[in-house]
Amino acid sequence: MSEPPPSPAIHVSSHRIAPASPTAPTLVVQVTHLVDSYMLWVGVADEPHVPEEQVIRNGHLARDWACAMPARDSSAAPGGASLFRSSSDIALPMAQRLARRFKKQMYVSVDIPASITTAGADTQIALEMEKALMKTLKGLEQ
C-alpha cells in the first residue's frame, strides 16, 4: 500500500484587507509560509476592486525589505537586517516586532508607493500594514 504524498512545505496565500478608514487605501498581503518562517509582502491596491494577484504582480518586492529572527532570550530584541531600504525604512522594525510576536523568522517587504507618501501618511499606512500583517498571521497560526 502506498503512502499519501507529503504536504508541500511551502504555502502561498494572498489576502485583501479592507481600509480602516474611508481615506485609507485597500491593502494586499501575500504570505509565503516556509518551515518556521514567513516571507511577507504588503502593498497598496490602487483601485479597491483590483484582484490581489494583479496588485502583487504590479508591486515592488524589494522596495523596503528586511529580515528578522526572534531572540532566544525573550527579553532581548530580535536580530534583524535591512536587505533593501527606502526613505521610510519601516520594514526592519516591523519585521522585528513580528518576529518577537510570532517567534519565527520574518522576511518583510513593504511596498508603499511614492505617490501616497505625503507628510505623515506613510506612517499611518505603515501602522495599518502592520495591523493587517498581524491579523493575517494570527489567522494562519490558528
N, CA and C atoms as a LAMMPS dump frame, in Angstrom:
ITEM: TIMESTEP
0
ITEM: NUMBER OF ATOMS
426
ITEM: BOX BOUNDS ff ff ff
-5.0000000000000000e+02 5.0000000000000000e+02
-5.0000000000000000e+02 5.0000000000000000e+02
-5.0000000000000000e+02 5.0000000000000000e+02
ITEM: ATOMS id mol type element x y z
1 1 1 N 0.838 -1.176 0
2 1 2 C 0 0 0
3 1 3 C 0.886 1.243 0
4 2 1 N 0.581 2.196 -0.841
5 2 2 C 1.424 3.391 -0.942
6 2 3 C 1.016 4.436 0.096
7 3 1 N 2.003 5.255 0.46
8 3 2 C 1.76 6.326 1.423
9 3 3 C 1.194 7.539 0.699
10 4 1 N 0.39 8.345 1.398
11 4 2 C -0.113 9.559 0.757
12 4 3 C 1.05 10.515 0.495
13 5 1 N 0.943 11.325 -0.552
14 5 2 C 2.032 12.256 -0.837
15 5 3 C 2.184 13.258 0.303
16 6 1 N 3.419 13.662 0.601
17 6 2 C 3.627 14.627 1.681
18 6 3 C 3.032 15.982 1.298
19 7 1 N 2.566 16.696 2.305
20 7 2 C 2.032 18.03 2.028
21 7 3 C 3.198 18.967 1.71
22 8 1 N 2.981 19.933 0.833
23 8 2 C 4.077 20.823 0.467
24 8 3 C 4.551 21.627 1.679
25 9 1 N 5.849 21.86 1.743
26 9 2 C 6.435 22.596 2.859
27 9 3 C 6.275 24.101 2.692
28 10 1 N 5.919 24.54 1.499
29 10 2 C 5.759 25.967 1.234
30 10 3 C 4.316 26.228 0.818
31 11 1 N 3.685 27.168 1.482
32 11 2 C 2.307 27.55 1.165
33 11 3 C 2.29 29.041 0.848
34 12 1 N 1.592 29.42 -0.208
35 12 2 C 1.475 30.827 -0.591
36 12 3 C -0.001 31.199 -0.593
37 13 1 N -0.311 32.32 0.04
38 13 2 C -1.686 32.815 0.036
39 13 3 C -1.67 34.33 -0.094
40 14 1 N -2.749 34.871 -0.621
41 14 2 C -2.869 36.326 -0.713
42 14 3 C -4.169 36.749 -0.051
43 15 1 N -4.149 37.948 0.52
44 15 2 C -5.27 38.426 1.317
45 15 3 C -5.52 39.9 1.022
46 16 1 N -6.785 40.257 0.894
47 16 2 C -7.187 41.655 0.71
48 16 3 C -7.647 42.168 2.071
49 17 1 N -7.141 43.331 2.456
50 17 2 C -7.5 43.931 3.735
51 17 3 C -8.266 45.219 3.451
52 18 1 N -9.503 45.266 3.892
53 18 2 C -10.334 46.452 3.676
54 18 3 C -9.747 47.647 4.422
55 19 1 N -9.916 48.846 3.875
56 19 2 C -9.368 50.035 4.537
57 19 3 C -10.006 50.26 5.906
58 20 1 N -9.191 50.74 6.844
59 20 2 C -9.678 51.004 8.195
60 20 3 C -10.496 52.292 8.254
61 21 1 N -10.253 53.188 7.318
62 21 2 C -10.997 54.446 7.254
63 21 3 C -11.294 54.757 5.791
64 22 1 N -12.229 55.661 5.534
65 22 2 C -12.573 55.981 4.139
66 22 3 C -11.41 56.551 3.327
67 23 1 N -10.455 57.181 3.992
68 23 2 C -9.327 57.773 3.266
69 23 3 C -8.143 56.818 3.128
70 24 1 N -8.185 55.697 3.835
71 24 2 C -7.069 54.74 3.787
72 24 3 C -7.177 53.864 2.541
73 25 1 N -6.036 53.415 2.022
74 25 2 C -6.067 52.545 0.841
75 25 3 C -6.377 51.094 1.213
76 26 1 N -6.829 50.339 0.224
77 26 2 C -7.002 48.899 0.38
78 26 3 C -5.617 48.261 0.358
79 27 1 N -5.36 47.343 1.272
80 27 2 C -4.06 46.685 1.352
81 27 3 C -4.17 45.265 0.817
82 28 1 N -3.068 44.787 0.268
83 28 2 C -2.975 43.404 -0.188
84 28 3 C -1.741 42.792 0.467
85 29 1 N -1.911 41.592 1.017
86 29 2 C -0.827 40.878 1.689
87 29 3 C -0.615 39.555 0.974
88 30 1 N 0.645 39.25 0.66
89 30 2 C 0.987 37.922 0.159
90 30 3 C 1.873 37.27 1.206
91 31 1 N 1.477 36.074 1.622
92 31 2 C 2.208 35.331 2.643
93 31 3 C 2.773 34.072 2.013
94 32 1 N 4.085 33.916 2.112
95 32 2 C 4.729 32.663 1.749
96 32 3 C 5.151 32.026 3.064
97 33 1 N 4.457 30.939 3.428
98 33 2 C 4.711 30.26 4.697
99 33 3 C 5.733 29.165 4.446
100 34 1 N 6.913 29.37 4.976
101 34 2 C 8.002 28.407 4.86
102 34 3 C 8.057 27.597 6.158
103 35 1 N 9.039 26.755 6.302
104 35 2 C 9.197 25.992 7.532
105 35 3 C 9.726 26.939 8.61
106 36 1 N 8.932 27.18 9.637
107 36 2 C 9.282 28.057 10.758
108 36 3 C 9.648 29.484 10.356
109 37 1 N 9.166 29.965 9.231
110 37 2 C 9.406 31.353 8.839
111 37 3 C 8.331 31.813 7.86
112 38 1 N 8.249 33.117 7.709
113 38 2 C 7.302 33.72 6.778
114 38 3 C 8.018 34.725 5.89
115 39 1 N 7.639 34.756 4.633
116 39 2 C 8.029 35.813 3.707
117 39 3 C 6.751 36.592 3.45
118 40 1 N 6.728 37.85 3.846
119 40 2 C 5.526 38.67 3.759
120 40 3 C 5.751 39.837 2.813
121 41 1 N 4.807 40.058 1.937
122 41 2 C 4.799 41.252 1.096
123 41 3 C 3.485 41.956 1.371
124 42 1 N 3.542 43.243 1.627
125 42 2 C 2.326 44.02 1.829
126 42 3 C 2.409 45.261 0.959
127 43 1 N 1.345 45.502 0.219
128 43 2 C 1.306 46.633 -0.695
129 43 3 C -0.066 47.281 -0.723
130 44 1 N -0.166 48.311 -1.54
131 44 2 C -1.374 49.12 -1.638
132 44 3 C -2.047 48.861 -2.977
133 45 1 N -3.361 48.633 -2.948
134 45 2 C -4.133 48.477 -4.185
135 45 3 C -4.541 49.868 -4.666
136 46 1 N -4.216 50.189 -5.921
137 46 2 C -4.586 51.494 -6.475
138 46 3 C -6.099 51.645 -6.563
139 47 1 N -6.762 50.58 -6.908
140 47 2 C -8.222 50.553 -7.024
141 47 3 C -8.74 49.485 -6.061
142 48 1 N -9.862 49.739 -5.392
143 48 2 C -10.342 48.783 -4.386
144 48 3 C -10.717 47.403 -4.919
145 49 1 N -11.081 47.3 -6.194
146 49 2 C -11.575 46.015 -6.698
147 49 3 C -10.597 45.302 -7.629
148 50 1 N -9.356 45.745 -7.679
149 50 2 C -8.344 45.073 -8.496
150 50 3 C -8.016 43.737 -7.828
151 51 1 N -7.948 42.645 -8.586
152 51 2 C -7.623 41.339 -7.99
153 51 3 C -6.264 41.354 -7.276
154 52 1 N -6.176 40.598 -6.179
155 52 2 C -4.94 40.546 -5.393
156 52 3 C -3.737 40.182 -6.251
157 53 1 N -3.914 39.208 -7.13
158 53 2 C -2.804 38.738 -7.957
159 53 3 C -2.245 39.86 -8.833
160 54 1 N -3.124 40.729 -9.334
161 54 2 C -2.669 41.841 -10.168
162 54 3 C -1.913 42.875 -9.335
163 55 1 N -2.384 43.156 -8.133
164 55 2 C -1.689 44.096 -7.245
165 55 3 C -0.3 43.558 -6.925
166 56 1 N -0.208 42.279 -6.616
167 56 2 C 1.076 41.656 -6.289
168 56 3 C 2.008 41.691 -7.492
169 57 1 N 1.487 41.36 -8.653
170 57 2 C 2.296 41.346 -9.879
171 57 3 C 2.824 42.746 -10.221
172 58 1 N 2.028 43.779 -9.967
173 58 2 C 2.432 45.148 -10.278
174 58 3 C 3.246 45.799 -9.165
175 59 1 N 3.328 45.154 -8.003
176 59 2 C 4.042 45.727 -6.867
177 59 3 C 5.547 45.582 -6.99
178 60 1 N 6.244 46.128 -6.003
179 60 2 C 7.709 46.067 -5.94
180 60 3 C 8.1 45.215 -4.738
181 61 1 N 8.686 44.065 -5.01
182 61 2 C 9.025 43.128 -3.937
183 61 3 C 10.032 43.711 -2.961
184 62 1 N 11.042 44.358 -3.426
185 62 2 C 12.136 44.754 -2.542
186 62 3 C 12.252 46.264 -2.367
187 63 1 N 11.149 46.967 -2.386
188 63 2 C 11.208 48.428 -2.192
189 63 3 C 11.784 48.731 -0.805
190 64 1 N 11.277 48.091 0.201
191 64 2 C 11.775 48.204 1.573
192 64 3 C 11.662 46.798 2.147
193 65 1 N 12.794 46.111 2.294
194 65 2 C 12.794 44.682 2.592
195 65 3 C 13.745 44.396 3.737
196 66 1 N 13.296 43.597 4.704
197 66 2 C 14.126 43.287 5.866
198 66 3 C 13.876 41.859 6.33
199 67 1 N 14.815 41.37 7.123
200 67 2 C 14.727 40.039 7.71
201 67 3 C 14.979 40.173 9.206
202 68 1 N 14.207 39.449 10.015
203 68 2 C 14.406 39.469 11.466
204 68 3 C 14.235 38.068 12.027
205 69 1 N 15.013 37.782 13.058
206 69 2 C 14.975 36.493 13.753
207 69 3 C 14.562 36.729 15.199
208 70 1 N 13.705 35.867 15.746
209 70 2 C 13.376 36.028 17.161
210 70 3 C 14.599 35.71 18.014
211 71 1 N 14.725 36.413 19.122
212 71 2 C 15.84 36.169 20.037
213 71 3 C 15.56 34.909 20.853
214 72 1 N 16.602 34.212 21.225
215 72 2 C 16.425 33.027 22.084
216 72 3 C 15.917 33.441 23.453
217 73 1 N 16.44 34.56 23.935
218 73 2 C 16.007 35.122 25.211
219 73 3 C 14.863 36.09 24.921
220 74 1 N 13.695 35.832 25.484
221 74 2 C 12.519 36.647 25.151
222 74 3 C 12.654 38.104 25.576
223 75 1 N 13.586 38.41 26.471
224 75 2 C 13.764 39.806 26.881
225 75 3 C 14.694 40.571 25.935
226 76 1 N 15.4 39.858 25.068
227 76 2 C 16.317 40.515 24.127
228 76 3 C 15.571 40.927 22.865
229 77 1 N 16.096 41.946 22.215
230 77 2 C 15.499 42.414 20.958
231 77 3 C 15.813 41.42 19.843
232 78 1 N 14.873 41.189 18.94
233 78 2 C 15.141 40.3 17.806
234 78 3 C 16.241 40.877 16.917
235 79 1 N 17.084 39.998 16.398
236 79 2 C 18.104 40.441 15.457
237 79 3 C 17.481 40.672 14.098
238 80 1 N 18.041 41.583 13.341
239 80 2 C 17.478 41.844 12.026
240 80 3 C 18.431 42.615 11.147
241 81 1 N 18.112 42.622 9.867
242 81 2 C 18.926 43.349 8.892
243 81 3 C 18.04 43.846 7.761
244 82 1 N 18.332 45.047 7.291
245 82 2 C 17.657 45.566 6.102
246 82 3 C 18.32 44.958 4.886
247 83 1 N 17.531 44.386 3.999
248 83 2 C 18.063 43.827 2.764
249 83 3 C 18.067 44.893 1.676
250 84 1 N 16.984 45.664 1.597
251 84 2 C 16.878 46.84 0.737
252 84 3 C 16.15 47.891 1.554
253 85 1 N 16.586 49.138 1.453
254 85 2 C 15.991 50.197 2.256
255 85 3 C 15.324 51.234 1.376
256 86 1 N 14.341 51.896 1.958
257 86 2 C 13.697 53.021 1.29
258 86 3 C 13.818 54.226 2.215
259 87 1 N 13.298 55.335 1.779
260 87 2 C 13.383 56.529 2.619
261 87 3 C 12.557 56.373 3.895
262 88 1 N 11.494 55.57 3.845
263 88 2 C 10.677 55.385 5.05
264 88 3 C 11.299 54.367 6.003
265 89 1 N 11.994 53.374 5.488
266 89 2 C 12.729 52.393 6.291
267 89 3 C 11.873 51.805 7.416
268 90 1 N 10.734 51.237 7.05
269 90 2 C 9.836 50.695 8.069
270 90 3 C 9.82 49.174 8.125
271 91 1 N 10.388 48.505 7.136
272 91 2 C 10.33 47.042 7.101
273 91 3 C 11.107 46.402 8.252
274 92 1 N 12.27 46.941 8.598
275 92 2 C 13.089 46.32 9.648
276 92 3 C 12.403 46.344 11.01
277 93 1 N 11.973 47.49 11.522
278 93 2 C 11.306 47.438 12.833
279 93 3 C 10.019 46.612 12.809
280 94 1 N 9.327 46.63 11.67
281 94 2 C 8.109 45.835 11.543
282 94 3 C 8.458 44.343 11.6
283 95 1 N 9.493 43.928 10.884
284 95 2 C 9.922 42.528 10.888
285 95 3 C 10.354 42.099 12.288
286 96 1 N 11.045 42.977 13.001
287 96 2 C 11.489 42.645 14.351
288 96 3 C 10.305 42.465 15.303
289 97 1 N 9.314 43.329 15.201
290 97 2 C 8.132 43.186 16.066
291 97 3 C 7.371 41.901 15.744
292 98 1 N 7.24 41.583 14.455
293 98 2 C 6.538 40.356 14.068
294 98 3 C 7.315 39.112 14.509
295 99 1 N 8.646 39.15 14.39
296 99 2 C 9.474 38.016 14.823
297 99 3 C 9.329 37.796 16.331
298 100 1 N 9.313 38.878 17.082
299 100 2 C 9.143 38.759 18.535
300 100 3 C 7.765 38.182 18.859
301 101 1 N 6.754 38.661 18.196
302 101 2 C 5.37 38.251 18.484
303 101 3 C 5.107 36.791 18.115
304 102 1 N 5.576 36.372 16.932
305 102 2 C 5.245 35.032 16.438
306 102 3 C 6.371 34.018 16.635
307 103 1 N 7.522 34.46 17.118
308 103 2 C 8.661 33.575 17.399
309 103 3 C 9.105 32.799 16.166
310 104 1 N 9.095 33.479 15.016
311 104 2 C 9.533 32.889 13.753
312 104 3 C 10.362 33.906 12.994
313 105 1 N 11.182 33.394 12.085
314 105 2 C 11.94 34.285 11.214
315 105 3 C 10.971 34.965 10.254
316 106 1 N 11.159 36.272 10.064
317 106 2 C 10.271 37.052 9.203
318 106 3 C 11.076 37.78 8.134
319 107 1 N 10.679 37.585 6.892
320 107 2 C 11.158 38.402 5.783
321 107 3 C 9.984 39.313 5.446
322 108 1 N 10.161 40.604 5.545
323 108 2 C 9.055 41.541 5.333
324 108 3 C 9.426 42.52 4.23
325 109 1 N 8.571 42.592 3.22
326 109 2 C 8.727 43.554 2.132
327 109 3 C 7.53 44.496 2.163
328 110 1 N 7.801 45.785 2.327
329 110 2 C 6.759 46.803 2.412
330 110 3 C 6.812 47.643 1.145
331 111 1 N 5.675 47.75 0.476
332 111 2 C 5.596 48.485 -0.788
333 111 3 C 4.597 49.632 -0.646
334 112 1 N 5.1 50.795 -0.242
335 112 2 C 4.276 51.999 -0.173
336 112 3 C 4.691 52.881 -1.341
337 113 1 N 3.816 53.074 -2.329
338 113 2 C 4.178 53.891 -3.491
339 113 3 C 4.488 55.332 -3.096
340 114 1 N 5.429 55.936 -3.792
341 114 2 C 5.812 57.323 -3.521
342 114 3 C 4.638 58.277 -3.701
343 115 1 N 3.684 57.91 -4.54
344 115 2 C 2.548 58.796 -4.814
345 115 3 C 1.658 59.033 -3.592
346 116 1 N 1.734 58.173 -2.588
347 116 2 C 0.887 58.365 -1.406
348 116 3 C 1.697 58.618 -0.144
349 117 1 N 2.971 58.87 -0.266
350 117 2 C 3.807 59.101 0.914
351 117 3 C 3.941 60.594 1.188
352 118 1 N 2.832 61.219 1.511
353 118 2 C 2.866 62.616 1.915
354 118 3 C 3.273 62.681 3.375
355 119 1 N 3.475 63.867 3.869
356 119 2 C 3.927 64.055 5.246
357 119 3 C 2.99 63.351 6.226
358 120 1 N 3.487 62.35 6.906
359 120 2 C 2.717 61.619 7.897
360 120 3 C 1.861 60.492 7.354
361 121 1 N 1.535 60.52 6.072
362 121 2 C 0.662 59.48 5.512
363 121 3 C 1.35 58.128 5.509
364 122 1 N 2.658 58.09 5.225
365 122 2 C 3.346 56.8 5.188
366 122 3 C 3.391 56.151 6.568
367 123 1 N 3.474 56.961 7.626
368 123 2 C 3.462 56.411 8.98
369 123 3 C 2.116 55.768 9.285
370 124 1 N 1.03 56.435 8.907
371 124 2 C -0.306 55.882 9.135
372 124 3 C -0.516 54.618 8.306
373 125 1 N -0.072 54.64 7.059
374 125 2 C -0.211 53.46 6.198
375 125 3 C 0.624 52.307 6.75
376 126 1 N 1.832 52.612 7.233
377 126 2 C 2.686 51.574 7.815
378 126 3 C 2.02 50.937 9.028
379 127 1 N 1.363 51.746 9.85
380 127 2 C 0.647 51.215 11.009
381 127 3 C -0.482 50.29 10.561
382 128 1 N -1.234 50.704 9.552
383 128 2 C -2.313 49.867 9.022
384 128 3 C -1.755 48.577 8.418
385 129 1 N -0.591 48.678 7.752
386 129 2 C 0.036 47.491 7.169
387 129 3 C 0.436 46.497 8.251
388 130 1 N 1.023 47.006 9.329
389 130 2 C 1.438 46.107 10.407
390 130 3 C 0.228 45.44 11.058
391 131 1 N -0.84 46.192 11.255
392 131 2 C -2.071 45.599 11.795
393 131 3 C -2.596 44.508 10.86
394 132 1 N -2.545 44.777 9.556
395 132 2 C -3.01 43.79 8.572
396 132 3 C -2.156 42.527 8.62
397 133 1 N -0.837 42.69 8.742
398 133 2 C 0.05 41.53 8.83
399 133 3 C -0.225 40.737 10.105
400 134 1 N -0.406 41.43 11.22
401 134 2 C -0.695 40.751 12.49
402 134 3 C -1.986 39.94 12.38
403 135 1 N -3.027 40.557 11.838
404 135 2 C -4.318 39.878 11.7
405 135 3 C -4.197 38.663 10.781
406 136 1 N -3.491 38.826 9.674
407 136 2 C -3.322 37.732 8.72
408 136 3 C -2.542 36.579 9.345
409 137 1 N -1.439 36.889 10.016
410 137 2 C -0.625 35.836 10.63
411 137 3 C -1.36 35.146 11.775
412 138 1 N -2.104 35.895 12.56
413 138 2 C -2.895 35.268 13.632
414 138 3 C -3.863 34.248 13.046
415 139 1 N -4.49 34.603 11.928
416 139 2 C -5.407 33.678 11.269
417 139 3 C -4.708 32.432 10.76
418 140 1 N -3.491 32.586 10.256
419 140 2 C -2.742 31.439 9.732
420 140 3 C -2.175 30.56 10.842
421 141 1 N -1.908 31.137 11.994
422 141 2 C -1.307 30.392 13.103
423 141 3 C -2.329 29.538 13.849
424 142 1 N -3.607 29.769 13.639
425 142 2 C -4.635 29.013 14.376
426 142 3 C -4.726 27.6 13.888
